[in-house]
Amino acid sequence: MAGGGKETPRQKMIGMMYLVLTALLAMNVSKQVLKGYITVNESIVKSRKNLEENNKRVTESFQQAIAGNPGAAPYYEKSVEAGKLVKSTIEYIDKLKGKVIEETEKLEKGGDTLQLKYAQKIDAYDEPTHLLIGPEANAPAKGENTANELRGKIDGLVTGILGIMDKMQADPKTKLYPADYESLKKKVMSLKPVASGEEEDGIKMDWEAENFYHLPLGAVVCNLNKIAADLKNLEAELLGVFSSASGKLAIKFDQLSAKVIAPSSYIQAGQQYTADIFIAASSTKISKEDMKVYLNVDSAQAAAGQTGEEVPIEGGMGRMLKPTSGQGEQIYKGVIKYKNPDGSFKYYPFTQSYMVAAPAVAVQLVKMNVMYIGVDNPIQVSAAGVSPTDLQVNISGCGATKTGSGGKFVVRATSPGTCMVSVSAKGKAQGPPIPIRVKKIPDPVAKVGGKTGNVDVKKIELGQIGGVGAELAGFDFDAKFSVVSFELSAVVKGALKSVVCSGNNVNSEARTILNSAGVGSKIFFENVKAKGPDGSVRNIPGVTLKVK
């Protein structure tokens, strides 16, 4: 080829052949490289699936751990919150990837399910670049389905997860150890889209251009799958750190001992003795600075600074010595205040009971075992060696029903006769049924002006009479009768006057009779009807007043 001169036709043909050969070689290299993208992409997809399955197993184990370590629950909730952010971002990436494939392959839908190895235009770069970047490499397009929007999504994810972590550090229930927090924070920050600052053809490349400008479909899909896999890996890191932090709050037990707990150590002949025998765990490292046992306070009171009666700590356990007083079931309650490794406190309430029996004999007097219709009949039931809370009491007959618990009941009956009281404990009868008679409440008597029967009154006292009452004298139960009607009659000026009053008050006609009665007159309060607590209306004895 002559320097600076015109080329001959032969030289032009040779130059053209070199250009064609160079292009063919370049195309061949491009195809080999694209096949490499397919291989790498399939590896990334497989790794992502493995991470997905592993994260699912860790999440399930994390959730199950809450049963044995309640302190893990807040950490689990935070892992779920962070996982939702990761999932949302990955779903966006998969949707964007599908959109790129659809645009390039000219598909109406299904781009998100098409495998890269089956793509027909794997080497096409115009469509992906046009969709994700636009015409200018140094001015990426903004809006829906762009690399700029993807960058914003990843930035938002990083900001969201860092916000969750910062909130966790401010809460004693979810605080991470400083080394774990700093390490995890660096891993989260490493995902933030940052440009390298390099230039290409005089153009300073930003993150969007470096990852998606003028790249073939195979490279673009591979890059998107890598970003999604990185996010899956972040999710695994979050699960690992959060679950590990929750485990560090669990109590480490290093002292085992055999324990026997029996529901009752005092039983009757013929009953079975039952007990729970098990291995109890405690920690020799628990000191009185790490754990406090308080009696007669609840969790809220202990958290507020109330201490109650403190139980001494020995060998990692509270040792209670308490003198007994009184008889029957004694109930006590309290709270264990435990110091977590991070310095926060956890409160564990407890309630327990024990029986105190009389040192000699118990005497029970049985007399007047009678219940009355229409009133509350209190009864107290007990059985030797059985806690009142374990007693089951059934009453049958006379329409009797009961309310109450703990050996103390109130019975109401609706008909006379004999009812039967059966007592059992944990399915075993405590003796034969006990009969109790049920009677009607005795009839009351009428009472006028504080007087009953046949009595003398002064003329001035008549003006003070307002009505008729009903008195049930000598009856120990709280039973009240109300007068529903009565008849008042008297001889006034030689003529018999009579009037019926509804209710228990004297009406105007009756008041006229009382005011007209003179000395020597007799005033009769008769046909008195009174309604009792059982609902029945009874005719009761009246009152006769003689005016003096």
C-alpha positions in Angstrom: 0.0 0.0 0.0 1.7 3.3 -1.2 2.1 5.9 1.5 -0.3 8.8 0.9 -1.1 7.7 -2.7 -4.2 6.3 -4.3 -5.0 2.7 -3.6 -5.3 0.2 -6.5 -8.5 -1.8 -6.9 -6.5 -4.8 -5.6 -5.4 -3.0 -2.5 -8.9 -1.7 -1.8 -10.2 -5.3 -2.1 -7.5 -6.6 0.3 -8.4 -3.8 2.8 -12.0 -4.7 2.6 -11.3 -8.3 3.2 -9.3 -7.4 6.3 -12.2 -5.4 7.6 -14.7 -8.3 7.0 -12.3 -10.8 8.7 -11.9 -8.5 11.7 -15.7 -8.2 12.0 -16.2 -11.9 11.7 -13.6 -12.5 14.4 -15.2 -9.9 16.6 -18.7 -11.6 16.1 -17.2 -15.0 17.0 -15.7 -13.6 20.2 -18.9 -11.9 21.1 -20.9 -15.2 20.8 -18.4 -17.0 23.0 -18.6 -14.2 25.6 -22.4 -14.3 25.5 -22.4 -18.0 26.1 -20.2 -17.3 29.1 -22.9 -14.8 30.4 -25.5 -17.6 30.1 -23.3 -19.9 32.2 -22.7 -17.3 34.8 -26.4 -16.3 34.9 -27.5 -19.9 35.4 -25.0 -20.1 38.3 -26.4 -16.9 39.9 -30.0 -18.1 39.5 -29.1 -21.4 41.2 -27.3 -19.7 44.0 -30.3 -17.4 44.5 -32.7 -20.4 44.8 -30.4 -22.0 47.3 -30.3 -18.8 49.4 -34.1 -18.6 49.2 -34.5 -22.2 50.5 -31.9 -21.6 53.2 -33.5 -18.4 54.3 -36.9 -20.1 54.6 -35.4 -22.8 56.8 -33.7 -20.3 59.1 -36.9 -18.2 59.3 -38.9 -21.3 60.4 -36.3 -22.3 63.0 -36.2 -18.7 64.2 -40.0 -18.7 64.6 -39.9 -22.0 66.5 -37.2 -20.7 68.8 -39.6 -18.1 70.3 -41.4 -20.9 72.3 -38.3 -21.6 74.3 -36.9 -18.1 74.3 -39.6 -15.3 74.4 -36.8 -12.7 74.1 -36.4 -13.8 70.5 -39.9 -12.6 69.5 -38.9 -8.9 69.0 -35.9 -9.9 66.9 -38.0 -12.2 64.8 -40.5 -9.3 64.2 -37.7 -7.1 63.0 -36.4 -9.8 60.7 -39.8 -10.1 59.1 -40.0 -6.3 58.7 -36.6 -6.1 57.0 -37.5 -9.2 54.9 -40.5 -7.5 53.5 -38.3 -4.6 52.2 -35.9 -7.0 50.6 -38.8 -9.0 49.0 -40.4 -5.9 47.6 -37.1 -4.8 46.0 -36.4 -8.2 44.5 -40.0 -8.4 43.1 -39.3 -5.0 41.4 -36.0 -6.3 39.9 -37.7 -9.4 38.5 -40.5 -7.3 37.0 -37.9 -4.9 35.5 -35.9 -7.9 34.1 -39.1 -9.3 32.5 -39.8 -5.9 30.9 -36.3 -5.7 29.4 -36.7 -9.2 27.9 -40.2 -8.4 26.5 -38.9 -5.2 24.9 -35.9 -6.9 23.3 -37.5 -10.2 22.3 -40.7 -8.4 21.1 -42.9 -10.4 23.5 -46.3 -9.3 24.7 -45.8 -10.9 28.1 -43.9 -13.7 29.9 -40.5 -12.0 29.9 -40.0 -12.7 33.6 -40.3 -16.5 33.1 -38.1 -16.8 29.9 -34.8 -18.4 30.6 -31.8 -16.5 29.1 -30.5 -19.6 27.2 -33.8 -19.6 25.2 -33.6 -15.9 24.2 -33.3 -15.3 20.5 -31.7 -11.8 20.7 -29.2 -12.4 23.5 -26.6 -10.1 21.8 -29.0 -7.2 21.2 -28.0 -4.1 23.1 -30.1 -1.3 21.5 -33.4 -2.2 23.2 -32.0 -2.7 26.7 -30.0 0.5 26.5 -33.0 2.5 25.1 -35.3 1.2 27.9 -32.9 1.5 30.9 -30.6 4.4 30.0 -32.0 6.3 27.0 -30.0 8.0 24.3 -27.4 9.7 26.5 -25.0 7.6 28.6 -24.1 10.6 30.9 -27.8 11.5 31.3 -29.7 8.4 32.2 -33.5 8.5 31.6 -35.7 8.8 34.6 -39.1 7.3 35.2 -40.7 3.9 35.2 -38.7 0.8 34.2 -35.3 2.7 34.1 -31.9 2.0 35.7 -32.4 5.3 37.5 -35.6 4.0 39.1 -33.8 0.8 40.1 -31.0 2.8 41.7 -33.7 4.7 43.7 -35.3 1.4 44.8 -32.0 0.0 46.1 -31.2 3.3 47.8 -34.6 3.1 49.5 -33.9 -0.4 50.6 -30.5 0.5 52.1 -32.0 3.5 53.9 -35.0 1.4 55.2 -32.9 -1.4 56.6 -30.4 1.0 58.3 -33.5 2.7 59.8 -34.7 -0.6 61.2 -31.2 -1.4 62.7 -31.0 2.1 64.3 -34.4 1.6 65.9 -33.3 -1.8 67.2 -30.2 -0.2 68.8 -32.5 2.3 70.7 -34.7 -0.5 72.1 -33.3 -2.8 74.9 -35.5 -5.6 73.6 -33.9 -5.6 70.2 -30.4 -4.2 70.8 -27.6 -5.7 68.7 -24.1 -6.2 70.1 -21.9 -3.3 68.8 -19.6 -5.5 66.7 -22.5 -7.2 65.1 -24.2 -3.9 64.4 -21.1 -2.3 62.8 -20.4 -5.4 60.7 -24.0 -5.7 59.4 -24.1 -2.0 58.7 -21.0 -2.2 56.4 -22.6 -5.1 54.5 -25.8 -3.1 54.0 -23.9 0.0 52.9 -21.9 -2.1 50.4 -25.1 -2.6 48.4 -25.7 1.2 47.9 -25.3 2.0 44.1 -22.1 4.0 43.7 -20.3 5.0 40.5 -16.6 4.1 40.1 -15.9 7.5 38.5 -14.1 6.1 35.5 -14.4 7.6 32.0 -15.1 6.0 28.7 -14.7 7.8 25.4 -14.5 11.0 27.3 -17.8 10.4 29.2 -17.8 10.1 33.0 -19.7 6.9 33.7 -22.3 6.8 36.5 -23.7 3.7 38.2 -26.5 3.3 35.7 -24.3 3.5 32.6 -21.6 1.2 34.1 -24.1 -1.5 34.7 -26.5 -1.2 31.7 -25.3 1.2 28.9 -24.6 -0.4 25.6 -24.6 -4.0 27.1 -26.2 -6.9 25.3 -29.3 -8.5 26.7 -27.3 -11.4 28.2 -25.2 -9.1 30.3 -28.1 -6.9 31.4 -30.1 -10.0 32.6 -27.0 -11.4 34.3 -26.4 -8.0 36.1 -30.0 -7.8 37.3 -30.0 -11.4 38.6 -26.7 -10.7 40.4 -28.3 -7.7 42.2 -31.3 -9.8 43.2 -28.9 -12.5 44.5 -26.9 -9.9 46.5 -30.2 -8.9 48.2 -31.0 -12.5 49.0 -27.6 -12.8 50.6 -28.3 -9.6 52.6 -31.5 -11.2 53.8 -29.5 -14.2 55.0 -27.1 -11.9 56.8 -30.0 -10.2 58.6 -31.5 -13.4 59.7 -28.2 -14.7 60.9 -27.4 -11.6 63.0 -30.9 -11.1 64.4 -31.4 -14.8 65.4 -27.9 -14.9 66.9 -28.5 -11.8 68.9 -31.8 -13.2 70.3 -30.0 -16.4 71.3 -27.4 -14.4 73.3 -30.2 -13.3 75.6 -31.1 -16.8 76.6 -30.2 -18.0 80.1 -27.3 -20.4 80.1 -28.0 -23.2 82.6 -25.1 -25.2 84.0 -26.6 -26.8 87.1 -29.0 -29.7 87.0 -30.9 -31.3 89.9 -33.8 -33.7 90.4 -37.1 -32.2 91.5 -40.4 -33.7 92.6 -43.5 -31.6 92.6 -46.7 -33.1 94.0 -50.1 -31.5 93.6 -50.8 -32.4 97.3 -48.6 -33.9 100.0 -51.7 -34.6 102.2 -54.1 -37.2 100.8 -56.8 -39.4 102.0 -56.7 -43.2 102.3 -57.6 -44.8 99.1 -56.5 -41.9 96.9 -53.6 -42.1 94.5 -50.4 -40.1 95.2 -49.3 -38.3 92.1 -46.1 -36.3 91.5 -44.1 -34.7 88.6 -40.5 -35.9 88.7 -38.1 -34.0 86.4 -34.7 -32.4 85.9 -34.6 -28.7 86.9 -31.9 -26.4 85.5 -30.4 -23.4 87.1 -27.2 -21.3 86.8 -24.4 -21.0 89.3 -23.4 -17.7 87.7 -26.7 -16.1 88.8 -26.0 -13.9 91.8 -28.2 -11.6 93.8 -27.1 -8.8 91.5 -28.4 -10.7 88.5 -31.7 -12.0 89.9 -34.1 -10.8 92.6 -37.2 -12.6 94.0 -39.9 -10.4 95.4 -43.1 -11.5 97.2 -46.4 -9.7 97.2 -45.7 -7.6 94.1 -46.5 -8.0 90.4 -44.4 -7.3 87.3 -45.7 -3.8 86.9 -45.0 -2.9 90.5 -41.5 -4.4 90.4 -40.7 -2.6 87.1 -41.8 0.7 88.9 -39.3 0.1 91.7 -41.5 -1.6 94.3 -39.6 -4.5 95.9 -42.0 -6.1 98.4 -40.5 -8.9 100.6 -37.2 -10.0 99.1 -36.3 -13.7 99.0 -32.6 -14.6 99.5 -30.7 -16.1 96.5 -28.7 -19.3 97.0 -27.1 -21.3 94.2 -29.0 -19.5 91.6 -32.4 -20.1 93.3 -34.6 -18.2 95.7 -34.9 -19.9 99.2 -38.2 -18.9 100.9 -38.7 -19.5 104.6 -42.2 -18.4 105.8 -43.9 -19.1 109.1 -47.5 -20.4 108.8 -50.5 -18.8 110.4 -54.1 -19.6 110.1 -55.6 -22.7 108.5 -56.6 -23.8 105.1 -55.2 -22.9 101.7 -52.6 -20.1 101.7 -51.8 -18.4 98.5 -48.7 -16.3 97.7 -47.5 -14.6 94.6 -44.5 -12.6 93.5 -42.1 -11.9 90.6 -38.6 -12.8 89.6 -36.5 -9.9 88.3 -33.8 -11.2 86.0 -31.0 -9.1 84.5 -30.3 -9.8 80.7 -26.7 -9.8 79.4 -27.4 -6.4 77.8 -28.2 -4.9 81.2 -32.0 -4.7 80.7 -34.4 -6.5 83.1 -37.0 -9.2 82.5 -39.9 -9.9 84.9 -41.3 -13.4 85.5 -44.5 -13.4 87.7 -45.5 -16.5 89.8 -48.3 -17.7 92.0 -48.3 -20.7 94.3 -50.4 -22.1 97.2 -50.1 -24.5 100.1 -52.4 -26.0 102.7 -52.1 -25.4 106.5 -54.0 -28.0 108.6 -55.1 -27.8 112.2 -52.6 -29.4 114.6 -55.2 -31.6 116.3 -58.8 -32.2 115.2 -61.4 -30.4 113.2 -65.0 -30.2 114.6 -68.0 -29.7 112.3 -71.4 -28.9 113.8 -74.3 -30.1 111.7 -77.6 -28.6 112.7 -80.5 -26.9 111.0 -79.2 -28.1 107.6 -82.1 -26.2 106.0 -82.2 -24.0 102.9 -85.1 -21.6 102.1 -86.8 -20.9 98.8 -86.1 -17.5 97.2 -83.1 -16.3 99.2 -79.3 -16.8 99.1 -78.3 -19.8 101.1 -74.6 -19.6 101.8 -72.8 -22.9 102.2 -69.1 -23.8 102.8 -67.7 -27.1 101.5 -64.4 -28.7 102.6 -62.8 -32.1 102.4 -59.8 -33.3 104.4 -56.5 -33.2 102.5 -58.1 -31.4 99.5 -57.6 -27.8 98.5 -61.0 -26.0 98.2 -60.0 -24.9 94.7 -59.9 -28.6 93.7 -63.4 -29.4 94.9 -66.3 -29.9 92.5 -69.7 -29.4 94.0 -73.0 -30.5 92.4 -76.5 -29.8 93.8 -79.6 -31.6 92.5 -83.3 -31.4 93.4 -85.7 -28.6 94.4 -84.6 -26.5 91.4 -81.4 -25.6 93.2 -78.6 -23.7 91.5 -75.3 -22.6 92.9 -72.7 -19.9 92.3 -69.2 -19.4 93.8 -65.9 -21.3 93.9 -63.1 -22.2 96.3 -65.4 -24.1 98.7 -67.7 -21.1 99.2 -71.0 -21.1 97.4 -74.5 -19.5 97.4 -77.4 -21.8 96.7 -80.9 -20.7 95.5 -83.9 -23.1 95.4 -87.3 -22.8 93.8 -89.4 -25.6 95.4 -89.6 -27.3 98.8 -88.3 -30.8 99.4 -84.8 -32.3 99.8 -81.9 -31.5 97.6 -78.6 -33.6 97.4 -75.1 -32.1 97.6 -72.4 -34.2 96.0 -68.7 -33.3 96.5 -65.8 -34.7 94.4 -62.1 -33.8 93.8 -60.4 -34.6 90.5 -63.0 -37.1 89.6 -63.1 -38.9 92.9 -66.2 -38.7 95.2 -65.5 -37.3 98.7 -68.1 -39.4 100.5 -71.8 -40.0 99.9 -74.2 -37.2 98.8 -75.4 -35.0 101.7 -79.2 -34.3 101.9 -80.4 -30.8 102.7 -84.0 -29.8 103.4 -85.5 -27.0 101.4 -88.4 -25.1 103.0 -90.7 -22.1 102.3 -89.9 -18.9 104.1 -92.3 -18.6 107.1 -95.2 -16.1 106.8 -94.6 -12.6 108.1 -97.1 -10.6 110.1 -98.6 -7.2 109.3 -97.1 -4.2 111.1 -98.8 -0.8 111.4 -97.2 2.2 113.1 -94.5 -0.2 114.5 -97.2 -2.4 116.1 -98.4 -5.9 115.4 -101.5 -7.9 116.6 -104.2 -6.2 118.7 -102.9 -3.0 120.3 -104.2 0.2 121.9 -103.3 3.5 120.3 -103.9 7.2 121.0 -106.0 9.3 118.7 -102.9 11.4 117.8 -101.1 8.4 116.6 -103.6 7.7 113.9 -102.3 10.7 111.9 -98.8 9.2 111.9 -99.9 6.0 110.2 -98.7 6.0 106.6 -99.2 2.4 105.6 -98.8 -1.3 106.3 -95.5 -3.3 106.4 -94.7 -6.9 106.7 -92.3 -8.2 109.4 -90.5 -11.6 109.5 -89.4 -11.7 113.1 -86.8 -14.1 114.3 -85.7 -15.2 110.8 -81.9 -15.2 110.2 -81.9 -14.8 106.4 -82.2 -11.6 104.6 -85.7 -12.1 103.3 -88.0 -9.1 102.7 -91.8 -9.1 102.1 -93.6 -6.2 100.4 -97.3 -5.5 101.0 -99.2 -5.5 97.8 -102.7 -4.6 99.2 -104.8 -4.5 102.4 -108.3 -3.6 103.6 -108.9 -0.9 106.2 -112.3 -0.8 108.0 -113.8 1.0 111.1 -117.2 2.1 112.6 -117.4 5.8 112.1 -120.4 7.7 113.6 -122.4 4.4 113.9 -121.7 3.3 110.3 -119.1 0.7 109.1 -116.7 2.2 106.6 -114.3 0.0 104.6 -111.8 0.7 101.8 -109.2 -1.5 99.9 -105.8 0.1 99.4 -103.4 -1.1 96.6 -99.8 -1.2 97.6 -98.6 -0.6 101.2 -99.6 3.0 101.6 -102.8 4.4 103.1 -104.9 6.1 100.4 -107.1 9.3 100.7 -110.3 7.3 101.6 -108.5 5.3 104.3 -107.0 8.6 105.6 -110.5 10.0 106.0 -111.5 7.0 108.0 -108.5 7.3 110.3 -109.1 11.0 110.8 -112.9 10.4 111.6 -112.3 7.5 114.1 -113.1 8.6 117.7 -112.0 7.3 121.1 -113.3 3.8 121.6 -113.3 3.0 117.9 -111.6 -0.1 116.5 -109.7 0.1 113.3 -109.0 -3.2 111.4 -106.2 -3.7 108.9 -107.3 -7.0 107.3 -106.9 -9.1 104.2 -103.3 -8.1 104.1 -101.4 -9.6 101.1 -97.6 -9.6 101.0 -95.2 -10.8 98.2 -92.1 -12.7 99.3 -88.6 -13.1 97.7 -89.8 -16.4 96.2 -92.4 -14.5 94.2 -95.4 -15.9 96.0 -98.2 -13.7 97.4 -99.5 -14.6 100.8 -102.4 -13.6 103.1 -100.8 -12.6 106.4 -102.3 -11.8 109.8 -103.5 -8.3 110.1 -103.5 -5.6 112.9 -106.3 -4.3 115.0 -106.0 -0.8 116.6 -108.2 0.3 119.5 -108.4 4.1 119.9 -108.1 5.3 123.6 
